[in-house]
């Protein structure tokens, strides 16, 4: 499967993966909290699946993070890429 190569898509995936790891959750743990198959989290983090804005907000909230702050991280990372 072709990876999503846009800087923005990669930044979203990378920021969400870091937030998950900071909470010491596995991909399976996060998927369980989201009530989604673990493959969804894996595909996001491996840049094979994009995240919609509503989905980004839900993931951030499940991680106990401020969606706005995570999005600011995405913007900063994107500008560095």
PyMOL Python script that loads the backbone (N, CA, C, O; Angstrom):
from pymol import cmd

cmd.read_pdbstr("""\
ATOM      1  N   UNK A   1       0.840  -1.176   0.000  1.00  0.00           N
ATOM      2  CA  UNK A   1       0.000   0.000   0.000  1.00  0.00           C
ATOM      3  C   UNK A   1       0.887   1.243   0.000  1.00  0.00           C
ATOM      4  O   UNK A   1       1.897   1.292   0.703  1.00  0.00           O
ATOM      5  N   UNK A   2       0.516   2.221  -0.773  1.00  0.00           N
ATOM      6  CA  UNK A   2       1.290   3.456  -0.902  1.00  0.00           C
ATOM      7  C   UNK A   2       1.156   4.307   0.365  1.00  0.00           C
ATOM      8  O   UNK A   2       0.058   4.502   0.886  1.00  0.00           O
ATOM      9  N   UNK A   3       2.288   4.804   0.841  1.00  0.00           N
ATOM     10  CA  UNK A   3       2.264   5.680   2.016  1.00  0.00           C
ATOM     11  C   UNK A   3       1.735   7.058   1.642  1.00  0.00           C
ATOM     12  O   UNK A   3       1.873   7.504   0.503  1.00  0.00           O
ATOM     13  N   UNK A   4       1.134   7.718   2.608  1.00  0.00           N
ATOM     14  CA  UNK A   4       0.689   9.096   2.420  1.00  0.00           C
ATOM     15  C   UNK A   4       1.907   9.975   2.661  1.00  0.00           C
ATOM     16  O   UNK A   4       2.492   9.955   3.744  1.00  0.00           O
ATOM     17  N   UNK A   5       2.279  10.731   1.667  1.00  0.00           N
ATOM     18  CA  UNK A   5       3.558  11.418   1.728  1.00  0.00           C
ATOM     19  C   UNK A   5       3.481  12.908   2.038  1.00  0.00           C
ATOM     20  O   UNK A   5       4.525  13.538   2.206  1.00  0.00           O
ATOM     21  N   UNK A   6       2.320  13.482   2.120  1.00  0.00           N
ATOM     22  CA  UNK A   6       2.282  14.922   2.382  1.00  0.00           C
ATOM     23  C   UNK A   6       2.869  15.202   3.761  1.00  0.00           C
ATOM     24  O   UNK A   6       2.715  14.413   4.693  1.00  0.00           O
ATOM     25  N   UNK A   7       3.533  16.321   3.865  1.00  0.00           N
ATOM     26  CA  UNK A   7       4.144  16.724   5.125  1.00  0.00           C
ATOM     27  C   UNK A   7       3.094  16.838   6.222  1.00  0.00           C
ATOM     28  O   UNK A   7       3.337  16.445   7.363  1.00  0.00           O
ATOM     29  N   UNK A   8       1.927  17.377   5.877  1.00  0.00           N
ATOM     30  CA  UNK A   8       0.867  17.547   6.869  1.00  0.00           C
ATOM     31  C   UNK A   8       0.362  16.194   7.373  1.00  0.00           C
ATOM     32  O   UNK A   8       0.193  16.009   8.578  1.00  0.00           O
ATOM     33  N   UNK A   9       0.124  15.255   6.469  1.00  0.00           N
ATOM     34  CA  UNK A   9      -0.363  13.928   6.872  1.00  0.00           C
ATOM     35  C   UNK A   9       0.641  13.218   7.759  1.00  0.00           C
ATOM     36  O   UNK A   9       0.277  12.579   8.746  1.00  0.00           O
ATOM     37  N   UNK A  10       1.903  13.337   7.396  1.00  0.00           N
ATOM     38  CA  UNK A  10       2.948  12.700   8.197  1.00  0.00           C
ATOM     39  C   UNK A  10       3.047  13.354   9.570  1.00  0.00           C
ATOM     40  O   UNK A  10       3.237  12.666  10.573  1.00  0.00           O
ATOM     41  N   UNK A  11       2.920  14.666   9.621  1.00  0.00           N
ATOM     42  CA  UNK A  11       2.994  15.378  10.898  1.00  0.00           C
ATOM     43  C   UNK A  11       1.851  14.964  11.816  1.00  0.00           C
ATOM     44  O   UNK A  11       2.063  14.748  13.009  1.00  0.00           O
ATOM     45  N   UNK A  12       0.643  14.851  11.271  1.00  0.00           N
ATOM     46  CA  UNK A  12      -0.511  14.420  12.072  1.00  0.00           C
ATOM     47  C   UNK A  12      -0.230  13.045  12.675  1.00  0.00           C
ATOM     48  O   UNK A  12      -0.400  12.846  13.878  1.00  0.00           O
ATOM     49  N   UNK A  13       0.195  12.108  11.849  1.00  0.00           N
ATOM     50  CA  UNK A  13       0.458  10.750  12.324  1.00  0.00           C
ATOM     51  C   UNK A  13       1.554  10.734  13.376  1.00  0.00           C
ATOM     52  O   UNK A  13       1.437  10.044  14.388  1.00  0.00           O
ATOM     53  N   UNK A  14       2.614  11.487  13.142  1.00  0.00           N
ATOM     54  CA  UNK A  14       3.742  11.495  14.075  1.00  0.00           C
ATOM     55  C   UNK A  14       3.371  12.121  15.417  1.00  0.00           C
ATOM     56  O   UNK A  14       3.768  11.621  16.469  1.00  0.00           O
ATOM     57  N   UNK A  15       2.615  13.209  15.380  1.00  0.00           N
ATOM     58  CA  UNK A  15       2.186  13.864  16.627  1.00  0.00           C
ATOM     59  C   UNK A  15       1.269  12.938  17.424  1.00  0.00           C
ATOM     60  O   UNK A  15       1.414  12.818  18.641  1.00  0.00           O
ATOM     61  N   UNK A  16       0.333  12.289  16.748  1.00  0.00           N
ATOM     62  CA  UNK A  16      -0.572  11.376  17.452  1.00  0.00           C
ATOM     63  C   UNK A  16       0.191  10.183  18.031  1.00  0.00           C
ATOM     64  O   UNK A  16      -0.102   9.743  19.142  1.00  0.00           O
ATOM     65  N   UNK A  17       1.156   9.662  17.291  1.00  0.00           N
ATOM     66  CA  UNK A  17       1.951   8.537  17.792  1.00  0.00           C
ATOM     67  C   UNK A  17       2.747   8.938  19.029  1.00  0.00           C
ATOM     68  O   UNK A  17       2.817   8.181  19.998  1.00  0.00           O
ATOM     69  N   UNK A  18       3.349  10.129  18.997  1.00  0.00           N
ATOM     70  CA  UNK A  18       4.096  10.603  20.173  1.00  0.00           C
ATOM     71  C   UNK A  18       3.181  10.777  21.375  1.00  0.00           C
ATOM     72  O   UNK A  18       3.548  10.418  22.493  1.00  0.00           O
ATOM     73  N   UNK A  19       2.001  11.324  21.151  1.00  0.00           N
ATOM     74  CA  UNK A  19       1.047  11.518  22.248  1.00  0.00           C
ATOM     75  C   UNK A  19       0.647  10.172  22.842  1.00  0.00           C
ATOM     76  O   UNK A  19       0.522  10.042  24.059  1.00  0.00           O
ATOM     77  N   UNK A  20       0.447   9.174  21.988  1.00  0.00           N
ATOM     78  CA  UNK A  20       0.093   7.830  22.471  1.00  0.00           C
ATOM     79  C   UNK A  20       1.222   7.261  23.311  1.00  0.00           C
ATOM     80  O   UNK A  20       0.993   6.722  24.394  1.00  0.00           O
ATOM     81  N   UNK A  21       2.436   7.384  22.807  1.00  0.00           N
ATOM     82  CA  UNK A  21       3.592   6.827  23.517  1.00  0.00           C
ATOM     83  C   UNK A  21       3.831   7.545  24.842  1.00  0.00           C
ATOM     84  O   UNK A  21       4.238   6.916  25.819  1.00  0.00           O
ATOM     85  N   UNK A  22       3.584   8.843  24.888  1.00  0.00           N
ATOM     86  CA  UNK A  22       3.743   9.594  26.141  1.00  0.00           C
ATOM     87  C   UNK A  22       2.782   9.088  27.211  1.00  0.00           C
ATOM     88  O   UNK A  22       3.080   9.147  28.404  1.00  0.00           O
ATOM     89  N   UNK A  23       1.634   8.595  26.777  1.00  0.00           N
ATOM     90  CA  UNK A  23       0.653   8.030  27.718  1.00  0.00           C
ATOM     91  C   UNK A  23       0.949   6.565  28.015  1.00  0.00           C
ATOM     92  O   UNK A  23       0.223   5.908  28.761  1.00  0.00           O
ATOM     93  N   UNK A  24       2.035   6.064  27.414  1.00  0.00           N
ATOM     94  CA  UNK A  24       2.455   4.673  27.603  1.00  0.00           C
ATOM     95  C   UNK A  24       1.362   3.678  27.192  1.00  0.00           C
ATOM     96  O   UNK A  24       1.138   2.662  27.850  1.00  0.00           O
ATOM     97  N   UNK A  25       0.701   4.002  26.099  1.00  0.00           N
ATOM     98  CA  UNK A  25      -0.316   3.115  25.541  1.00  0.00           C
ATOM     99  C   UNK A  25       0.227   2.435  24.301  1.00  0.00           C
ATOM    100  O   UNK A  25       0.952   3.040  23.512  1.00  0.00           O
ATOM    101  N   UNK A  26      -0.131   1.169  24.137  1.00  0.00           N
ATOM    102  CA  UNK A  26       0.206   0.485  22.891  1.00  0.00           C
ATOM    103  C   UNK A  26      -0.817   0.889  21.830  1.00  0.00           C
ATOM    104  O   UNK A  26      -1.835   1.510  22.136  1.00  0.00           O
ATOM    105  N   UNK A  27      -0.532   0.529  20.588  1.00  0.00           N
ATOM    106  CA  UNK A  27      -1.510   0.775  19.531  1.00  0.00           C
ATOM    107  C   UNK A  27      -2.808   0.033  19.841  1.00  0.00           C
ATOM    108  O   UNK A  27      -3.898   0.554  19.603  1.00  0.00           O
ATOM    109  N   UNK A  28      -2.691  -1.160  20.362  1.00  0.00           N
ATOM    110  CA  UNK A  28      -3.889  -1.942  20.723  1.00  0.00           C
ATOM    111  C   UNK A  28      -4.676  -1.261  21.843  1.00  0.00           C
ATOM    112  O   UNK A  28      -5.906  -1.233  21.817  1.00  0.00           O
ATOM    113  N   UNK A  29      -3.962  -0.717  22.822  1.00  0.00           N
ATOM    114  CA  UNK A  29      -4.633  -0.009  23.917  1.00  0.00           C
ATOM    115  C   UNK A  29      -5.449   1.157  23.378  1.00  0.00           C
ATOM    116  O   UNK A  29      -6.623   1.316  23.710  1.00  0.00           O
ATOM    117  N   UNK A  30      -4.804   1.975  22.532  1.00  0.00           N
ATOM    118  CA  UNK A  30      -5.499   3.132  21.970  1.00  0.00           C
ATOM    119  C   UNK A  30      -6.681   2.690  21.127  1.00  0.00           C
ATOM    120  O   UNK A  30      -7.763   3.270  21.219  1.00  0.00           O
ATOM    121  N   UNK A  31      -6.484   1.683  20.319  1.00  0.00           N
ATOM    122  CA  UNK A  31      -7.580   1.183  19.487  1.00  0.00           C
ATOM    123  C   UNK A  31      -8.751   0.728  20.349  1.00  0.00           C
ATOM    124  O   UNK A  31      -9.908   0.973  20.009  1.00  0.00           O
ATOM    125  N   UNK A  32      -8.453   0.068  21.461  1.00  0.00           N
ATOM    126  CA  UNK A  32      -9.514  -0.362  22.361  1.00  0.00           C
ATOM    127  C   UNK A  32     -10.288   0.811  22.933  1.00  0.00           C
ATOM    128  O   UNK A  32     -11.515   0.770  23.021  1.00  0.00           O
ATOM    129  N   UNK A  33      -9.568   1.860  23.323  1.00  0.00           N
ATOM    130  CA  UNK A  33     -10.233   3.048  23.849  1.00  0.00           C
ATOM    131  C   UNK A  33     -11.096   3.725  22.784  1.00  0.00           C
ATOM    132  O   UNK A  33     -12.136   4.313  23.082  1.00  0.00           O
ATOM    133  N   UNK A  34     -10.634   3.626  21.529  1.00  0.00           N
ATOM    134  CA  UNK A  34     -11.382   4.221  20.415  1.00  0.00           C
ATOM    135  C   UNK A  34     -12.488   3.297  19.893  1.00  0.00           C
ATOM    136  O   UNK A  34     -13.327   3.697  19.086  1.00  0.00           O
ATOM    137  N   UNK A  35     -12.465   2.056  20.376  1.00  0.00           N
ATOM    138  CA  UNK A  35     -13.403   1.026  19.895  1.00  0.00           C
ATOM    139  C   UNK A  35     -13.265   0.824  18.389  1.00  0.00           C
ATOM    140  O   UNK A  35     -14.246   0.769  17.647  1.00  0.00           O
ATOM    141  N   UNK A  36     -12.013   0.718  17.975  1.00  0.00           N
ATOM    142  CA  UNK A  36     -11.674   0.508  16.575  1.00  0.00           C
ATOM    143  C   UNK A  36     -10.696  -0.654  16.495  1.00  0.00           C
ATOM    144  O   UNK A  36     -10.030  -0.963  17.483  1.00  0.00           O
ATOM    145  N   UNK A  37     -10.596  -1.300  15.351  1.00  0.00           N
ATOM    146  CA  UNK A  37      -9.580  -2.352  15.197  1.00  0.00           C
ATOM    147  C   UNK A  37      -8.177  -1.757  15.370  1.00  0.00           C
ATOM    148  O   UNK A  37      -7.927  -0.614  14.986  1.00  0.00           O
ATOM    149  N   UNK A  38      -7.275  -2.538  15.948  1.00  0.00           N
ATOM    150  CA  UNK A  38      -5.921  -2.010  16.163  1.00  0.00           C
ATOM    151  C   UNK A  38      -5.224  -1.661  14.860  1.00  0.00           C
ATOM    152  O   UNK A  38      -4.313  -0.834  14.842  1.00  0.00           O
ATOM    153  N   UNK A  39      -5.645  -2.281  13.777  1.00  0.00           N
ATOM    154  CA  UNK A  39      -5.024  -1.984  12.479  1.00  0.00           C
ATOM    155  C   UNK A  39      -5.238  -0.534  12.067  1.00  0.00           C
ATOM    156  O   UNK A  39      -4.427   0.022  11.326  1.00  0.00           O
ATOM    157  N   UNK A  40      -6.320   0.086  12.538  1.00  0.00           N
ATOM    158  CA  UNK A  40      -6.586   1.490  12.203  1.00  0.00           C
ATOM    159  C   UNK A  40      -5.477   2.369  12.779  1.00  0.00           C
ATOM    160  O   UNK A  40      -4.948   3.238  12.085  1.00  0.00           O
ATOM    161  N   UNK A  41      -5.131   2.147  14.033  1.00  0.00           N
ATOM    162  CA  UNK A  41      -4.069   2.935  14.663  1.00  0.00           C
ATOM    163  C   UNK A  41      -2.739   2.649  13.966  1.00  0.00           C
ATOM    164  O   UNK A  41      -1.961   3.568  13.707  1.00  0.00           O
ATOM    165  N   UNK A  42      -2.485   1.409  13.670  1.00  0.00           N
ATOM    166  CA  UNK A  42      -1.253   1.045  12.977  1.00  0.00           C
ATOM    167  C   UNK A  42      -1.144   1.707  11.613  1.00  0.00           C
ATOM    168  O   UNK A  42      -0.076   2.186  11.231  1.00  0.00           O
ATOM    169  N   UNK A  43      -2.236   1.733  10.889  1.00  0.00           N
ATOM    170  CA  UNK A  43      -2.219   2.350   9.556  1.00  0.00           C
ATOM    171  C   UNK A  43      -2.023   3.864   9.650  1.00  0.00           C
ATOM    172  O   UNK A  43      -1.342   4.453   8.810  1.00  0.00           O
ATOM    173  N   UNK A  44      -2.609   4.488  10.655  1.00  0.00           N
ATOM    174  CA  UNK A  44      -2.407   5.929  10.848  1.00  0.00           C
ATOM    175  C   UNK A  44      -0.933   6.201  11.118  1.00  0.00           C
ATOM    176  O   UNK A  44      -0.320   7.058  10.480  1.00  0.00           O
ATOM    177  N   UNK A  45      -0.375   5.465  12.064  1.00  0.00           N
ATOM    178  CA  UNK A  45       1.002   5.725  12.483  1.00  0.00           C
ATOM    179  C   UNK A  45       2.034   5.331  11.430  1.00  0.00           C
ATOM    180  O   UNK A  45       3.158   5.832  11.451  1.00  0.00           O
ATOM    181  N   UNK A  46       1.670   4.450  10.522  1.00  0.00           N
ATOM    182  CA  UNK A  46       2.602   4.068   9.450  1.00  0.00           C
ATOM    183  C   UNK A  46       2.333   4.858   8.172  1.00  0.00           C
ATOM    184  O   UNK A  46       2.829   4.514   7.099  1.00  0.00           O
ATOM    185  N   UNK A  47       1.548   5.913   8.301  1.00  0.00           N
ATOM    186  CA  UNK A  47       1.277   6.848   7.194  1.00  0.00           C
ATOM    187  C   UNK A  47       0.522   6.194   6.040  1.00  0.00           C
ATOM    188  O   UNK A  47       0.711   6.570   4.883  1.00  0.00           O
ATOM    189  N   UNK A  48      -0.316   5.233   6.344  1.00  0.00           N
ATOM    190  CA  UNK A  48      -1.108   4.566   5.316  1.00  0.00           C
ATOM    191  C   UNK A  48      -2.575   4.966   5.368  1.00  0.00           C
ATOM    192  O   UNK A  48      -3.366   4.550   4.520  1.00  0.00           O
ATOM    193  N   UNK A  49      -2.940   5.773   6.362  1.00  0.00           N
ATOM    194  CA  UNK A  49      -4.325   6.199   6.516  1.00  0.00           C
ATOM    195  C   UNK A  49      -4.344   7.614   7.078  1.00  0.00           C
ATOM    196  O   UNK A  49      -3.667   7.905   8.064  1.00  0.00           O
ATOM    197  N   UNK A  50      -5.116   8.488   6.452  1.00  0.00           N
ATOM    198  CA  UNK A  50      -5.247   9.855   6.943  1.00  0.00           C
ATOM    199  C   UNK A  50      -6.278   9.922   8.061  1.00  0.00           C
ATOM    200  O   UNK A  50      -7.124   9.039   8.206  1.00  0.00           O
ATOM    201  N   UNK A  51      -6.188  10.984   8.842  1.00  0.00           N
ATOM    202  CA  UNK A  51      -7.093  11.206   9.958  1.00  0.00           C
ATOM    203  C   UNK A  51      -7.955  12.420   9.638  1.00  0.00           C
ATOM    204  O   UNK A  51      -7.442  13.467   9.245  1.00  0.00           O
ATOM    205  N   UNK A  52      -9.263  12.276   9.806  1.00  0.00           N
ATOM    206  CA  UNK A  52     -10.151  13.421   9.607  1.00  0.00           C
ATOM    207  C   UNK A  52     -10.060  14.338  10.831  1.00  0.00           C
ATOM    208  O   UNK A  52      -9.563  13.933  11.882  1.00  0.00           O
ATOM    209  N   UNK A  53     -10.534  15.550  10.688  1.00  0.00           N
ATOM    210  CA  UNK A  53     -10.511  16.485  11.815  1.00  0.00           C
ATOM    211  C   UNK A  53     -11.329  15.948  12.992  1.00  0.00           C
ATOM    212  O   UNK A  53     -10.827  15.949  14.116  1.00  0.00           O
ATOM    213  N   UNK A  54     -12.579  15.485  12.782  1.00  0.00           N
ATOM    214  CA  UNK A  54     -13.322  14.941  13.928  1.00  0.00           C
ATOM    215  C   UNK A  54     -12.602  13.753  14.582  1.00  0.00           C
ATOM    216  O   UNK A  54     -12.611  13.614  15.805  1.00  0.00           O
ATOM    217  N   UNK A  55     -11.990  12.912  13.773  1.00  0.00           N
ATOM    218  CA  UNK A  55     -11.264  11.761  14.312  1.00  0.00           C
ATOM    219  C   UNK A  55     -10.038  12.230  15.108  1.00  0.00           C
ATOM    220  O   UNK A  55      -9.732  11.663  16.157  1.00  0.00           O
ATOM    221  N   UNK A  56      -9.344  13.245  14.623  1.00  0.00           N
ATOM    222  CA  UNK A  56      -8.194  13.814  15.325  1.00  0.00           C
ATOM    223  C   UNK A  56      -8.616  14.288  16.713  1.00  0.00           C
ATOM    224  O   UNK A  56      -7.931  14.033  17.703  1.00  0.00           O
ATOM    225  N   UNK A  57      -9.744  14.975  16.772  1.00  0.00           N
ATOM    226  CA  UNK A  57     -10.248  15.494  18.050  1.00  0.00           C
ATOM    227  C   UNK A  57     -10.560  14.352  19.006  1.00  0.00           C
ATOM    228  O   UNK A  57     -10.200  14.414  20.182  1.00  0.00           O
ATOM    229  N   UNK A  58     -11.219  13.320  18.521  1.00  0.00           N
ATOM    230  CA  UNK A  58     -11.578  12.171  19.364  1.00  0.00           C
ATOM    231  C   UNK A  58     -10.316  11.478  19.878  1.00  0.00           C
ATOM    232  O   UNK A  58     -10.226  11.144  21.059  1.00  0.00           O
ATOM    233  N   UNK A  59      -9.348  11.265  18.996  1.00  0.00           N
ATOM    234  CA  UNK A  59      -8.108  10.602  19.416  1.00  0.00           C
ATOM    235  C   UNK A  59      -7.411  11.438  20.484  1.00  0.00           C
ATOM    236  O   UNK A  59      -6.978  10.906  21.506  1.00  0.00           O
ATOM    237  N   UNK A  60      -7.301  12.731  20.254  1.00  0.00           N
ATOM    238  CA  UNK A  60      -6.664  13.614  21.235  1.00  0.00           C
ATOM    239  C   UNK A  60      -7.376  13.519  22.581  1.00  0.00           C
ATOM    240  O   UNK A  60      -6.734  13.380  23.621  1.00  0.00           O
ATOM    241  N   UNK A  61      -8.691  13.594  22.555  1.00  0.00           N
ATOM    242  CA  UNK A  61      -9.452  13.545  23.811  1.00  0.00           C
ATOM    243  C   UNK A  61      -9.293  12.212  24.520  1.00  0.00           C
ATOM    244  O   UNK A  61      -9.180  12.170  25.745  1.00  0.00           O
ATOM    245  N   UNK A  62      -9.285  11.123  23.763  1.00  0.00           N
ATOM    246  CA  UNK A  62      -9.093   9.793  24.371  1.00  0.00           C
ATOM    247  C   UNK A  62      -7.708   9.712  25.015  1.00  0.00           C
ATOM    248  O   UNK A  62      -7.522   9.036  26.026  1.00  0.00           O
ATOM    249  N   UNK A  63      -6.748  10.403  24.420  1.00  0.00           N
ATOM    250  CA  UNK A  63      -5.396  10.431  24.985  1.00  0.00           C
ATOM    251  C   UNK A  63      -5.262  11.418  26.134  1.00  0.00           C
ATOM    252  O   UNK A  63      -4.202  11.518  26.752  1.00  0.00           O
ATOM    253  N   UNK A  64      -6.338  12.149  26.423  1.00  0.00           N
ATOM    254  CA  UNK A  64      -6.291  13.132  27.495  1.00  0.00           C
ATOM    255  C   UNK A  64      -5.494  14.369  27.121  1.00  0.00           C
ATOM    256  O   UNK A  64      -4.994  15.085  27.989  1.00  0.00           O
ATOM    257  N   UNK A  65      -5.379  14.614  25.822  1.00  0.00           N
ATOM    258  CA  UNK A  65      -4.614  15.764  25.332  1.00  0.00           C
ATOM    259  C   UNK A  65      -5.565  16.832  24.810  1.00  0.00           C
ATOM    260  O   UNK A  65      -6.706  16.549  24.444  1.00  0.00           O
ATOM    261  N   UNK A  66      -5.078  18.047  24.784  1.00  0.00           N
ATOM    262  CA  UNK A  66      -5.839  19.156  24.217  1.00  0.00           C
ATOM    263  C   UNK A  66      -5.702  19.092  22.695  1.00  0.00           C
ATOM    264  O   UNK A  66      -4.592  19.215  22.178  1.00  0.00           O
ATOM    265  N   UNK A  67      -6.805  18.903  21.970  1.00  0.00           N
ATOM    266  CA  UNK A  67      -6.715  18.818  20.507  1.00  0.00           C
ATOM    267  C   UNK A  67      -6.050  20.044  19.889  1.00  0.00           C
ATOM    268  O   UNK A  67      -5.303  19.923  18.918  1.00  0.00           O
ATOM    269  N   UNK A  68      -6.316  21.218  20.446  1.00  0.00           N
ATOM    270  CA  UNK A  68      -5.709  22.441  19.920  1.00  0.00           C
ATOM    271  C   UNK A  68      -4.202  22.431  20.059  1.00  0.00           C
ATOM    272  O   UNK A  68      -3.486  22.832  19.141  1.00  0.00           O
ATOM    273  N   UNK A  69      -3.714  21.972  21.206  1.00  0.00           N
ATOM    274  CA  UNK A  69      -2.266  21.913  21.412  1.00  0.00           C
ATOM    275  C   UNK A  69      -1.632  20.880  20.475  1.00  0.00           C
ATOM    276  O   UNK A  69      -0.570  21.127  19.902  1.00  0.00           O
ATOM    277  N   UNK A  70      -2.274  19.745  20.324  1.00  0.00           N
ATOM    278  CA  UNK A  70      -1.730  18.746  19.400  1.00  0.00           C
ATOM    279  C   UNK A  70      -1.704  19.297  17.977  1.00  0.00           C
ATOM    280  O   UNK A  70      -0.754  19.058  17.231  1.00  0.00           O
ATOM    281  N   UNK A  71      -2.748  20.036  17.601  1.00  0.00           N
ATOM    282  CA  UNK A  71      -2.782  20.598  16.257  1.00  0.00           C
ATOM    283  C   UNK A  71      -1.680  21.642  16.089  1.00  0.00           C
ATOM    284  O   UNK A  71      -1.086  21.737  15.015  1.00  0.00           O
ATOM    285  N   UNK A  72      -1.398  22.418  17.119  1.00  0.00           N
ATOM    286  CA  UNK A  72      -0.293  23.379  17.044  1.00  0.00           C
ATOM    287  C   UNK A  72       1.037  22.638  16.851  1.00  0.00           C
ATOM    288  O   UNK A  72       1.917  23.108  16.131  1.00  0.00           O
ATOM    289  N   UNK A  73       1.170  21.483  17.499  1.00  0.00           N
ATOM    290  CA  UNK A  73       2.375  20.666  17.295  1.00  0.00           C
ATOM    291  C   UNK A  73       2.467  20.203  15.845  1.00  0.00           C
ATOM    292  O   UNK A  73       3.546  20.199  15.253  1.00  0.00           O
ATOM    293  N   UNK A  74       1.326  19.814  15.281  1.00  0.00           N
ATOM    294  CA  UNK A  74       1.303  19.398  13.870  1.00  0.00           C
ATOM    295  C   UNK A  74       1.779  20.544  12.985  1.00  0.00           C
ATOM    296  O   UNK A  74       2.594  20.338  12.085  1.00  0.00           O
ATOM    297  N   UNK A  75       1.279  21.736  13.232  1.00  0.00           N
ATOM    298  CA  UNK A  75       1.661  22.892  12.407  1.00  0.00           C
ATOM    299  C   UNK A  75       3.162  23.188  12.541  1.00  0.00           C
ATOM    300  O   UNK A  75       3.828  23.484  11.548  1.00  0.00           O
ATOM    301  N   UNK A  76       3.688  23.108  13.764  1.00  0.00           N
ATOM    302  CA  UNK A  76       5.113  23.346  13.950  1.00  0.00           C
ATOM    303  C   UNK A  76       5.948  22.283  13.235  1.00  0.00           C
ATOM    304  O   UNK A  76       6.932  22.599  12.567  1.00  0.00           O
ATOM    305  N   UNK A  77       5.548  21.031  13.383  1.00  0.00           N
ATOM    306  CA  UNK A  77       6.286  19.944  12.754  1.00  0.00           C
ATOM    307  C   UNK A  77       6.220  20.034  11.238  1.00  0.00           C
ATOM    308  O   UNK A  77       7.206  19.785  10.544  1.00  0.00           O
ATOM    309  N   UNK A  78       5.060  20.387  10.742  1.00  0.00           N
ATOM    310  CA  UNK A  78       4.879  20.521   9.287  1.00  0.00           C
ATOM    311  C   UNK A  78       5.806  21.602   8.734  1.00  0.00           C
ATOM    312  O   UNK A  78       6.373  21.447   7.653  1.00  0.00           O
ATOM    313  N   UNK A  79       5.955  22.683   9.469  1.00  0.00           N
ATOM    314  CA  UNK A  79       6.797  23.776   8.977  1.00  0.00           C
ATOM    315  C   UNK A  79       8.276  23.398   9.009  1.00  0.00           C
ATOM    316  O   UNK A  79       9.078  23.976   8.276  1.00  0.00           O
ATOM    317  N   UNK A  80       8.640  22.441   9.845  1.00  0.00           N
ATOM    318  CA  UNK A  80      10.030  21.987   9.908  1.00  0.00           C
ATOM    319  C   UNK A  80      10.339  20.973   8.819  1.00  0.00           C
ATOM    320  O   UNK A  80      11.481  20.828   8.383  1.00  0.00           O
ATOM    321  N   UNK A  81       9.277  20.264   8.383  1.00  0.00           N
ATOM    322  CA  UNK A  81       9.451  19.195   7.402  1.00  0.00           C
ATOM    323  C   UNK A  81       9.789  19.715   6.079  1.00  0.00           C
ATOM    324  O   UNK A  81       9.969  18.941   5.139  1.00  0.00           O
TER     325      UNK A  81
END
""", "prot")
cmd.dss("prot")
cmd.show_as("cartoon", "prot")
cmd.util.cbc("prot")
cmd.orient("prot")
